[in-house]
């Protein structure tokens, strides 16, 4: 979800690979990890600490919007 909001953080859209690396790094380096954002930035490899922190903030905003009902869930057709 954060990729759709990517321009809200650094102005440069995050690639699918960057998002995947970001997600994997978040899973590996939880909130209790010392130097979490440095580790996440290093794992992404193409973003600064500030960029990954902002991308995380955007991700949280997106999740909060979805959970509060501000973003409608897709209506998938079943067969």
N, C-alpha and C positions, 0 to 999 in steps of 0.2 A: 504494500500500500504506500509505503514511503516513496517509492519511485515515481508515482504519479504526482507527488508533491515536491519533487526534487528541486525544482527551481526556487522553492521557498528557502532553501538553505544556502548553497554556495553560488547559485546562478548557473552552474554547470550540471546538466542532467547526469544522474548516476546510471551507469550501464547495468545490464542484467548481471554481469560478472561481479561488478562492485557490490551490488545489492546482495548477491548470494554470499560473497566473502564477508560482507557486513553481518548478515544473519548468522552465519556460522561462527563468526568471532563473538557475537553477542551470546551465543549458546556456550561457547568455551570460556569466555571471560565474564563471569556474572558480576553483580553489583558489589560484591565483597572482594573482588580481585584487586590487589594493589596495582596502581598504574593501568587501570582498566582501559581508559581511552587511548593511551599510548599503545597498548597491545592491540586494540581494535584497529587503530590507524595503521599499525605495522602489518596486520593481517590483510587489510584491504589493499595496502600497498600504493594506492594512488591518491589518497586523501589525507589531509592534515588532521591533527587531534581535534581542532575546532570544527572542521567539517563533519567528522563522525559524531561529535557531540550534538551538533545542530541537527544532523540527519536523525539521530535518536529522538530528539525533542519533537521533530516533525512526525516521526513514527508514533510517538505517544499521543500527539494531538489527533492523528488519524484514528487510532484505536479508541480513544475517548469519544470521538465523534460517532463512531460506529456503535459503540456500546451504549451511548446515550440516546440512540435513535435518530440522530441528526442526518445520518447517511442511510438511505433505504437499502435493504438487502436485495440482491438480485432475485428475480423471480424465474428460476430455472424451470424449463418445461421438462416433465418426465414423460417417458414413453411406456 
